[in-house]
Amino acid sequence: MAKKKGGMALPDDYAEVFESLKARVRQSQTKAMLSVNREMIQLYWDIGRQIAQRQQDVGWGRSVVDRLSKDLRSAFPDVTGFSASSLWRMRAFCLAYQNLAQPVRELDEQPKEVELAQAVRVSDQPPEALLGIPWGHNVVLFEKVKGKSERLWYASKAIEHGWSRAVLTVQIDSGLYQRQGKAITNFVATLPPPQSDLAQESLKDPYLFDFLTLHEDAVERDLEQGLTDHVQRFLLELGAGFAFVGRQVPISVGDEDDFLDLLFYHLKLRCFVVIDLKMKKFTPADAGQMNYYLSAVDDLMRHPTDQPTIGLILCKSKERIKAEYALRDINKPIGVAEWQTKLVESLPEPLKGSLPSIEEIEAEFESEDSP
């Protein structure tokens, strides 16, 4: 039956077709933007490659690049991005992915006549991952990250997770590349290969909670409260795929209730993740407690289609060998990692010497009470 809208009879399936076409238009717009981005990155690579190669072959220097910048801006007045500093940045972009024996000079260190560190043929094509991220992301990578393989890792993660330039910068500054997948786990022995690899990659060590400020005398509940108060930043540090389920989640076993510090569900792993927070050094008893939690969650909460629940013990410090021994014969998947944050003392150091001690205060009261 046709429906009327604005005095016009519409087919019954009009709304469905309209929504489908809207989705197709958005998909086309996205593809168009990606195509434009790829072409722009390729263009910048080509310009940088030409400059680098001619510096090596015929001695191009700063004066020639300055003239090239002027001529390009004159030829294309409506196109931005052809300043001299931008052209040097394009050159640095290309050289960042070549196998040079010496590091590339910083942009502001370019002398009038510059030669390459060694003879090199710059590739005609940039690595594929670089074509999938905006120019601003690429600038962040070659200016902030030293190694080629590390840059490409961050580029692929930015594409996979849709990181903005700000998020990419945060991940680089936090050393994610060095921390990803570094937690001590027993996943190889307790999970099948595809799941164990993905689970291992989903954990890191250490976890950085720099958005928290804790006192030295803080207890686990303070850490837990801080993480849930800043759950968005906590989820960013945990990584893609974690969905927050709850804090102090009760599990009823026998006549008593136990409480899970933090419970998450991982959308890619398709399983619950129990996080146990420790304000102290890891002990083997922590692994036993987590093993109990995982058994309870698997029995009471896990859906038949879910993968086995994973446990993550976040502790203030750990001894690697002791943690490995503690996990070795446990048949539940458990990881152990450290957490780090800003610890402050109960009183700022400059005030300690200027404030009276407890003994001095008591003595003052005693003197006031004396007749």
C-alpha positions in Angstrom: 0.0 0.0 0.0 1.3 3.4 -0.9 1.9 6.0 1.7 1.2 9.8 1.2 4.0 12.3 2.0 3.5 15.9 1.0 0.4 15.0 -1.0 2.2 12.4 -3.0 1.6 8.7 -2.8 4.8 6.8 -2.0 5.6 3.1 -2.5 5.7 1.0 0.6 9.4 0.3 0.3 10.3 4.0 -0.3 11.8 4.6 3.2 14.0 1.5 2.9 15.2 2.4 -0.5 15.9 6.0 0.6 18.0 4.8 3.6 19.9 2.4 1.3 20.7 5.2 -1.1 21.8 7.6 1.7 24.2 4.9 2.8 25.5 4.5 -0.7 26.0 8.2 -1.1 28.0 8.4 2.1 30.0 5.4 1.0 30.8 7.1 -2.3 31.8 10.3 -0.5 34.1 8.4 1.8 35.7 6.6 -1.2 36.1 9.9 -3.0 37.8 11.5 0.0 40.1 8.5 0.3 40.9 8.6 -3.4 41.8 12.3 -3.1 43.9 11.7 0.0 45.8 8.9 -1.8 46.5 11.1 -4.8 47.7 13.9 -2.6 50.1 11.7 -0.6 51.4 10.3 -3.8 51.9 13.8 -5.2 53.9 14.9 -2.0 56.0 11.8 -2.3 56.8 12.5 -5.9 57.8 16.1 -5.2 59.9 15.0 -2.2 61.5 12.2 -4.3 62.4 14.6 -7.2 64.0 17.1 -4.8 66.0 14.4 -2.9 67.1 12.7 -6.1 68.3 16.0 -7.7 70.1 17.0 -4.6 72.1 13.9 -5.0 72.5 13.9 -8.8 73.0 17.6 -9.7 73.5 19.3 -6.4 70.1 21.0 -5.8 70.3 23.2 -2.7 68.1 25.6 -0.7 68.1 28.4 -3.4 66.8 26.0 -6.0 64.1 24.7 -3.7 63.1 28.2 -2.8 62.7 29.0 -6.5 60.7 25.8 -7.0 58.4 26.8 -4.2 57.9 30.3 -5.7 57.2 29.0 -9.2 54.7 26.3 -8.0 52.7 28.9 -6.0 52.7 31.2 -9.0 51.5 28.4 -11.3 48.9 27.2 -8.8 47.7 30.2 -6.8 44.6 28.4 -5.5 46.6 25.4 -4.2 48.1 25.5 -0.7 51.1 23.5 0.6 53.9 24.6 -1.7 55.8 26.7 0.7 59.6 26.1 0.8 59.3 24.5 4.3 56.5 22.3 3.0 58.7 21.1 0.1 61.5 20.3 2.6 59.0 18.4 4.6 58.0 16.3 1.5 61.7 15.5 1.0 62.0 14.4 4.6 58.8 12.3 4.2 60.4 10.3 1.4 63.8 9.9 3.0 62.2 8.7 6.2 61.4 5.4 4.5 64.7 4.8 2.7 67.5 2.7 4.1 70.0 5.5 4.8 73.1 5.0 6.8 72.8 8.3 8.5 69.7 10.2 9.8 68.1 12.8 7.7 68.8 16.4 8.7 66.0 18.3 10.5 64.2 20.9 8.3 65.6 23.9 10.0 69.2 22.5 9.7 69.2 22.6 5.9 72.3 24.4 4.6 72.3 26.3 1.3 73.8 23.3 -0.6 72.8 19.9 0.8 73.9 16.5 -0.2 72.3 13.2 0.7 74.0 11.1 3.4 74.7 8.4 0.9 73.8 7.5 -2.7 70.2 6.2 -2.7 67.4 5.7 -5.2 64.2 6.9 -3.7 61.3 4.6 -4.3 58.7 5.7 -6.8 55.9 4.5 -4.5 55.3 5.1 -0.8 54.4 2.2 1.4 50.7 1.3 1.0 49.8 2.2 4.6 50.9 5.8 4.2 48.4 6.3 1.4 45.6 5.4 3.8 46.2 8.2 6.3 46.0 12.0 5.9 49.1 14.1 5.3 49.0 15.4 8.9 49.2 11.9 10.2 52.2 11.2 8.0 54.0 14.4 9.2 53.5 13.3 12.8 55.0 9.9 12.0 58.2 11.0 10.3 58.8 13.8 12.7 58.1 11.9 15.9 59.0 8.2 15.2 62.5 7.1 14.4 62.2 3.6 12.9 60.7 2.8 9.6 58.9 -0.4 10.8 57.6 1.5 13.8 56.2 4.2 11.6 54.4 1.7 9.4 53.0 -0.1 12.5 51.5 3.1 13.7 50.1 3.9 10.2 48.4 0.6 10.0 46.9 0.9 13.5 45.7 4.4 12.6 43.9 3.0 9.6 42.5 0.0 11.6 41.2 2.0 14.5 40.4 5.3 12.8 42.7 7.3 15.0 42.6 11.1 14.7 45.9 12.9 14.5 45.6 13.8 18.2 45.0 10.2 19.2 47.9 9.1 17.0 50.2 11.6 18.8 49.0 10.4 22.2 49.7 6.8 21.2 53.2 7.6 20.0 54.0 9.7 23.0 52.9 6.8 25.3 55.2 4.4 23.5 52.4 2.1 22.5 54.6 0.3 19.9 57.0 -0.8 22.7 54.2 -1.8 25.1 51.7 -3.6 22.8 51.5 -7.3 23.4 54.2 -7.3 26.1 52.1 -8.5 29.1 53.1 -11.8 30.7 50.4 -14.3 29.8 49.7 -18.0 29.6 47.5 -17.5 26.4 49.6 -19.9 24.2 48.8 -22.8 26.6 45.2 -21.8 27.4 43.7 -20.5 24.1 43.6 -21.8 20.5 46.2 -20.1 18.2 44.0 -17.4 16.5 42.4 -16.4 19.8 45.7 -16.5 21.7 47.5 -14.3 19.2 44.8 -11.7 19.2 44.4 -11.8 23.0 48.2 -11.3 23.4 48.1 -8.4 21.0 45.2 -6.9 23.0 47.2 -6.5 26.2 50.2 -4.3 26.9 52.8 -3.7 29.6 52.9 -1.3 31.3 49.6 0.5 31.2 50.0 4.2 31.6 47.3 6.0 33.6 48.9 9.5 33.5 45.4 11.0 33.6 45.3 10.0 37.3 47.0 11.6 40.2 47.2 9.3 43.3 48.6 9.8 46.7 51.2 7.4 48.0 48.8 6.1 50.6 46.0 5.5 48.0 44.3 2.1 48.2 42.9 -0.1 45.4 39.5 1.5 45.7 41.0 4.9 44.9 42.6 3.5 41.8 39.4 1.8 40.7 37.4 5.0 41.3 39.8 7.1 39.3 39.7 4.7 36.4 35.9 4.7 36.3 35.8 8.5 36.7 37.9 8.7 33.6 36.5 5.7 31.8 36.8 7.2 28.3 40.6 7.8 28.7 40.9 4.4 30.5 39.3 2.7 27.5 41.6 4.6 25.1 44.6 3.2 27.1 43.2 -0.3 27.2 42.9 -0.3 23.4 40.3 -1.0 20.7 37.6 -3.5 21.4 37.1 -3.1 25.1 33.5 -2.3 26.2 32.9 -1.3 29.9 30.5 -3.6 31.7 30.8 -2.5 35.3 32.7 -1.8 38.5 32.5 -4.0 41.6 30.4 -6.5 39.7 29.0 -9.1 42.1 29.3 -12.8 41.6 27.4 -15.1 43.9 29.2 -18.3 44.8 27.8 -20.3 47.7 26.5 -18.1 50.5 28.8 -15.2 49.8 29.1 -12.5 47.1 32.5 -11.7 45.6 33.1 -8.5 43.6 35.1 -8.0 40.4 37.0 -4.8 40.4 36.3 -4.1 36.8 34.5 -6.1 34.1 34.8 -5.5 30.4 33.6 -7.3 27.2 36.0 -7.4 24.3 34.2 -7.1 21.0 36.9 -8.7 18.8 37.8 -11.5 21.2 34.1 -12.1 21.9 34.7 -12.7 25.6 34.5 -11.1 29.1 37.7 -9.6 30.5 38.1 -9.4 34.2 40.6 -6.8 35.5 41.9 -7.1 39.1 43.6 -4.0 40.4 46.5 -4.3 42.8 48.3 -1.4 44.6 51.1 -3.7 45.4 53.7 -6.1 43.9 52.3 -9.1 42.1 52.2 -12.4 44.2 51.3 -15.9 43.1 48.2 -15.7 45.2 46.9 -13.0 42.9 46.9 -15.6 40.0 45.0 -18.0 42.2 42.4 -15.4 43.0 42.0 -14.5 39.3 41.7 -18.2 38.4 38.7 -18.4 40.8 37.1 -15.2 39.3 37.4 -16.6 35.8 35.8 -19.9 36.8 32.9 -18.1 38.3 32.4 -15.7 35.4 32.6 -18.6 32.9 30.0 -20.5 34.9 27.6 -17.7 35.9 27.9 -15.0 33.1 29.5 -16.4 30.0 27.1 -17.1 27.0 27.5 -20.4 25.2 28.8 -18.5 22.1 31.4 -16.5 24.1 35.0 -17.4 24.1 36.7 -18.2 27.5 36.9 -15.3 29.9 40.3 -13.6 30.1 41.8 -12.2 33.3 44.2 -9.2 33.5 46.0 -8.5 36.8 47.2 -4.9 36.9 49.8 -4.6 39.6 52.2 -1.8 40.8 55.2 -4.0 40.0 56.1 -7.6 39.3 59.0 -10.0 39.0 58.8 -11.6 35.5 60.1 -15.0 36.5 57.7 -15.3 39.4 54.7 -14.2 37.3 55.6 -16.8 34.6 55.8 -19.5 37.2 52.5 -18.5 38.8 50.7 -18.7 35.5 52.4 -21.8 34.1 50.0 -24.6 35.3 46.8 -22.5 35.5 44.4 -23.5 32.7 42.5 -20.2 32.6 43.9 -17.4 30.3 45.5 -14.8 32.5 47.8 -11.9 31.8 49.9 -9.9 34.3 51.0 -6.3 33.6 52.1 -3.2 35.5 50.3 0.1 35.7 52.0 3.5 36.1 50.6 6.8 37.0 51.5 10.1 38.7 52.1 9.4 42.4 52.1 12.3 44.8 53.0 12.3 48.4 50.3 13.1 51.0 52.0 16.5 51.5 53.9 18.5 48.9 57.6 18.3 49.7 58.1 22.1 50.0 55.5 22.2 52.8 56.9 19.4 54.8 59.5 21.5 56.5 57.2 24.4 57.2 54.4 22.5 58.9 54.6 21.4 62.5 54.9 17.8 63.4 52.4 15.8 65.4 54.7 16.0 68.4 55.0 19.8 68.1 51.2 20.2 67.9 50.6 18.0 70.9 53.3 19.9 72.8 51.6 23.2 71.9 48.2 22.0 73.2 49.8 20.7 76.4 51.4 24.1 77.0 48.0 25.8 76.5 46.3 23.5 78.9 48.9 24.2 81.6 47.7 26.6 84.4 
